């Protein structure tokens, strides 16, 4: 046994290259350095309140990234994610306002249970996800184009439904973002994210659907020849994505205490970048839930670090754009290196 162990270590060290390691993990290393600098520059960065805030922000974006991950694993994408999250937030906002709010969207509507609003938002966004799946699988429209079209449709539908900014939310709704467990240490949002993450891990790793998904991402033609119902699998993936975007949007609304048609704008790009940083390959067939957790956390720490360093908001967008490009470029480099 010791000889086998020594042989394993020798092989690992023999194949190890500092240059390759630095290139493959360049983004994570840079972001860790940035977080350290932010902590030195502003001591509040390492405070409990900041970590709680990061964890709350992480939760909603994690749900959105989970939805995008299935699309990426099957060599697709979903550019409608942010707009669907925004639609989910607006649906929740119109139904969960206080009865005495002067600009109440539905003046005669009583108190609707929050769970019912969650379900309604998920059903509506799930319908748009279903459309994405049908267009991609049966009409053979490339996912980039199909979801770009849906993005525009959802944005227009949201403008028609709720053109004005929303506010005046019920306390039981906004309290979702300030509810904690175990001595005010674990946010409810994290519990929700953990439960959804556990479900998705089981779906990806322990079910036939998960095996089919990775098979399609590896080689769609071979998967179809092997008996995989590609169209059905893709429809499930995009429909499930819509459900997750809606859930993320409802949480975003509770955290912000308001919503507009622009809620969730650009979140699909953050989700794609987070998934790619976490090891979900844009070339398909590769991706783990644990990696998505890391990717979303890294991206959240990036944004928070820039805020604590006092970087101009416009420059923050530029840096985030560079990170998105680098994340995809490094992913493609890994793919080309294997060929």
C-alpha positions in Angstrom: 0.0 0.0 0.0 2.7 2.6 0.9 4.4 1.8 -2.5 1.2 2.5 -4.4 0.7 5.7 -2.4 4.3 6.8 -3.1 3.7 6.0 -6.8 0.6 8.1 -6.9 2.3 11.1 -5.3 5.3 10.7 -7.7 2.9 10.7 -10.7 1.0 13.7 -9.4 4.2 15.7 -8.7 5.7 14.7 -12.0 2.6 15.9 -13.9 2.3 19.1 -11.8 3.3 22.3 -13.5 3.3 25.6 -11.6 2.7 27.5 -14.8 -0.4 25.4 -15.8 -1.7 25.7 -12.2 -1.4 29.5 -12.2 -3.0 29.8 -15.6 -5.9 27.4 -14.8 -6.6 29.1 -11.5 -5.6 32.7 -12.4 -9.0 34.2 -11.8 -9.5 32.6 -8.4 -6.0 33.6 -7.3 -6.5 37.2 -8.5 -9.8 37.4 -6.7 -8.4 36.0 -3.5 -5.6 38.6 -3.6 -8.2 41.3 -4.2 -10.2 40.1 -1.2 -7.1 40.2 1.0 -6.3 43.7 -0.1 -9.9 44.7 0.6 -9.7 43.2 4.1 -6.5 45.2 4.8 -7.9 48.4 3.3 -11.2 48.2 5.1 -11.5 46.1 8.3 -15.3 45.8 7.9 -14.7 43.5 5.0 -14.1 40.6 7.4 -17.0 41.4 9.7 -19.9 39.0 10.4 -22.4 41.4 8.9 -20.5 41.6 5.6 -20.3 37.8 5.4 -24.0 37.5 6.1 -24.7 40.0 3.3 -22.5 38.1 0.9 -24.3 34.8 1.8 -27.7 36.4 1.2 -26.7 37.8 -2.2 -25.1 34.5 -3.0 -28.3 32.5 -2.4 -30.4 34.2 -5.1 -27.6 34.2 -7.6 -26.8 30.6 -6.9 -30.3 29.5 -7.9 -29.9 31.4 -11.1 -26.5 29.8 -11.8 -27.9 26.4 -11.1 -30.5 27.0 -13.8 -27.9 28.1 -16.3 -25.6 25.2 -15.5 -27.8 22.5 -17.1 -27.9 24.6 -20.3 -24.1 24.9 -20.3 -23.5 21.3 -19.6 -25.5 20.4 -22.7 -23.5 22.8 -24.8 -26.2 25.4 -24.7 -26.7 28.7 -22.8 -29.6 30.8 -21.5 -29.6 34.5 -22.1 -33.1 34.9 -20.7 -32.1 34.0 -17.1 -31.8 37.6 -15.8 -35.1 38.8 -17.4 -36.9 35.8 -16.1 -35.6 36.5 -12.6 -36.8 40.0 -13.0 -40.2 38.8 -14.1 -40.4 36.6 -11.0 -39.5 39.5 -8.8 -42.2 41.7 -10.4 -44.8 39.0 -10.1 -44.0 38.7 -6.4 -43.9 42.5 -6.0 -47.4 43.0 -7.4 -48.9 40.3 -5.2 -47.1 40.9 -1.9 -47.8 44.6 -1.2 -49.4 45.9 2.0 -53.1 46.6 1.9 -52.6 50.3 2.8 -50.0 51.0 0.2 -51.1 54.0 -1.8 -49.8 52.6 -5.1 -50.9 49.1 -4.6 -50.9 47.2 -7.9 -54.0 45.2 -7.1 -56.0 47.5 -4.8 -58.7 45.0 -3.9 -56.4 42.0 -3.5 -56.1 40.5 0.0 -53.0 38.9 1.5 -51.8 36.1 -0.8 -49.7 33.4 0.9 -46.0 33.8 0.0 -45.7 30.1 -1.0 -48.5 30.5 -3.5 -46.7 33.5 -5.0 -43.5 31.5 -5.2 -45.4 28.7 -7.1 -47.2 31.2 -9.4 -43.9 32.9 -10.4 -42.2 29.6 -10.9 -45.1 28.3 -13.1 -45.0 31.4 -15.3 -41.2 31.5 -15.7 -41.2 27.7 -16.1 -43.6 28.2 -19.1 -41.1 30.5 -20.7 -38.4 27.9 -20.0 -40.6 25.3 -21.6 -40.7 27.5 -24.7 -36.9 27.7 -24.7 -36.7 23.9 -24.5 -39.1 23.3 -27.3 -37.5 25.9 -29.6 -34.0 24.5 -28.9 -34.9 20.8 -29.1 -37.6 20.6 -31.8 -37.0 23.7 -34.0 -33.3 23.2 -33.7 -32.7 26.9 -33.1 -29.3 27.5 -31.5 -29.7 28.1 -27.7 -28.0 31.5 -28.0 -30.5 32.8 -30.5 -33.5 31.0 -28.9 -32.9 32.4 -25.5 -32.0 35.8 -26.8 -35.4 35.9 -28.4 -37.0 34.8 -25.2 -35.1 37.4 -23.2 -36.6 40.1 -25.3 -40.1 38.6 -25.1 -40.0 38.3 -21.3 -38.7 41.8 -21.0 -41.5 43.1 -23.1 -44.1 41.1 -21.2 -42.7 42.4 -17.9 -43.0 46.0 -19.1 -46.6 45.4 -20.1 -47.5 43.7 -16.8 -45.6 46.0 -14.4 -44.3 49.2 -16.1 -43.9 51.2 -12.8 -41.4 50.5 -10.0 -42.8 48.4 -7.2 -42.6 48.9 -3.5 -44.6 48.8 -0.3 -44.0 45.1 0.3 -45.5 43.2 3.2 -43.1 42.7 6.2 -43.5 38.9 6.1 -42.1 39.0 2.5 -39.1 41.3 3.2 -38.4 39.5 6.4 -37.3 36.5 4.4 -34.0 38.2 3.8 -33.5 39.0 7.5 -34.6 35.7 9.0 -31.7 33.7 10.6 -31.3 30.4 12.4 -28.9 29.2 15.1 -28.3 32.3 17.0 -28.6 34.8 14.2 -25.8 33.1 12.2 -27.4 31.2 9.3 -29.7 33.2 6.9 -32.9 31.6 5.7 -31.8 32.3 2.2 -28.8 30.0 2.7 -31.0 27.3 3.9 -33.2 27.6 0.8 -30.1 27.6 -1.4 -28.7 24.6 0.3 -31.9 22.6 -0.1 -32.2 23.5 -3.8 -28.5 22.7 -4.2 -28.9 19.3 -2.6 -31.8 18.5 -4.9 -29.9 19.6 -8.0 -26.8 17.5 -6.9 -29.1 14.5 -6.5 -30.6 15.2 -9.9 -27.3 15.6 -11.6 -25.5 12.7 -10.0 -28.0 10.1 -9.0 -30.7 10.1 -11.7 -31.1 9.0 -15.3 -31.8 12.6 -16.2 -28.4 13.6 -15.0 -26.7 10.9 -16.9 -28.5 11.8 -20.0 -27.6 15.5 -19.5 -23.9 14.8 -19.3 -24.1 12.4 -22.2 -25.7 15.0 -24.4 -23.1 17.5 -23.4 -20.3 15.0 -24.3 -21.7 14.0 -27.7 -25.3 14.7 -28.6 -25.3 12.4 -31.6 -23.8 9.5 -29.7 -26.2 10.0 -26.9 -29.2 9.9 -29.3 -27.9 6.8 -31.0 -27.6 5.2 -27.5 -31.2 5.7 -26.8 -31.2 9.0 -25.0 -34.4 11.1 -25.6 -32.5 14.3 -26.3 -35.5 16.5 -26.9 -37.2 15.5 -23.7 -34.1 16.0 -21.7 -33.4 19.4 -23.1 -37.0 20.5 -22.5 -36.7 19.4 -18.8 -33.4 21.3 -18.5 -34.7 24.6 -19.8 -38.0 24.3 -18.0 -36.3 23.6 -14.7 -34.0 26.5 -15.4 -37.1 28.8 -15.7 -38.4 27.5 -12.3 -35.0 28.3 -10.7 -34.8 31.8 -12.2 -38.2 32.6 -10.8 -37.3 31.4 -7.3 -34.1 33.5 -7.5 -36.1 36.5 -8.6 -38.6 36.2 -5.7 -35.6 36.1 -3.3 -34.1 39.1 -5.0 -37.3 41.1 -4.5 -37.4 40.3 -0.8 -33.8 41.3 -0.4 -34.2 44.6 -2.3 -37.6 45.5 -0.9 -38.7 46.5 -4.4 -38.5 45.6 -8.1 -38.6 47.1 -11.5 -38.6 45.7 -15.1 -34.8 46.0 -14.9 -34.4 43.8 -11.9 -32.1 40.9 -12.8 -30.5 42.8 -15.7 -27.2 41.1 -16.7 -27.6 38.3 -14.1 -27.4 35.7 -16.9 -23.8 36.8 -17.7 -22.9 36.7 -14.0 -24.3 33.2 -13.8 -22.5 32.0 -16.9 -19.2 33.5 -15.6 -19.8 32.0 -12.1 -20.5 28.5 -13.6 -17.4 28.8 -15.8 -15.2 29.9 -12.9 -16.5 26.9 -11.0 -15.6 24.4 -13.7 -18.8 24.1 -15.7 -17.4 23.9 -19.2 -19.0 25.9 -22.0 -17.9 23.1 -24.4 -20.4 20.7 -22.6 -20.4 17.6 -20.6 -18.5 18.9 -17.5 -19.8 20.5 -14.3 -20.4 20.0 -10.6 -22.7 21.6 -8.1 -19.8 22.1 -5.7 -17.9 24.0 -8.5 -21.0 26.2 -9.1 -21.0 27.1 -5.3 -17.3 28.1 -5.6 -17.9 30.1 -8.8 -20.8 32.1 -7.4 -18.9 32.8 -4.1 -15.9 34.0 -6.0 -17.9 36.3 -8.1 -19.7 37.7 -5.1 -16.4 38.3 -3.3 -15.2 40.1 -6.4 -18.1 42.5 -6.4 -17.9 43.1 -2.6 -14.2 43.5 -2.7 -14.5 46.2 -5.3 -17.1 48.0 -3.3 -15.0 48.0 -0.2 -12.0 49.3 -2.2 -14.1 52.2 -3.3 -13.7 51.4 -7.0 -15.9 53.5 -9.3 -19.2 51.6 -10.2 -18.5 52.1 -13.9 -15.0 50.6 -13.5 -16.6 47.7 -11.6 -18.7 46.8 -14.6 -15.6 46.9 -16.8 -13.8 44.6 -14.4 -16.7 42.2 -14.3 -16.8 42.1 -18.1 -13.1 41.3 -18.2 -13.6 38.5 -15.7 -16.4 37.0 -17.9 -14.2 37.1 -21.0 -11.2 35.6 -19.1 -13.4 32.9 -17.5 -14.6 31.7 -20.9 -11.2 32.0 -22.5 -9.5 29.9 -19.8 -12.3 27.3 -20.2 -11.7 27.1 -23.9 -8.0 26.8 -23.3 -8.6 23.8 -21.1 -10.8 22.3 -23.8 -8.3 22.9 -26.6 -5.5 21.5 -24.5 -7.3 18.1 -24.2 -7.8 17.8 -28.0 
